[in-house]
């Protein structure tokens, strides 16, 4: 699903015009990035938590040539921990199929 499709779907579900939904979407993403850049996390109750995880520099073997060692620079990654509610929602179909 593209950003455009997502905005259209949210606008339809909320009964709002697409341009207002797009403004809200852009503001949400911009605010999320600002908070994460500051080193804080964003917790959306019932959905999950977004945070940045820092990784130190390390050395590992080259996947193309296992005898060669390569250095991986320090980097940051966006991480997401899903809530219990989301986990149950996503796994609901599996549980109902196992009971039958």
Beta strands, then each sheet from edge to edge (+ up, - down):
strand 1: 42-44
strand 2: 48-55
strand 3: 58-61
strand 4: 69-72
strand 5: 75-82
sheet 1: 1+ 2- 5+
sheet 2: 3+ 4-
end
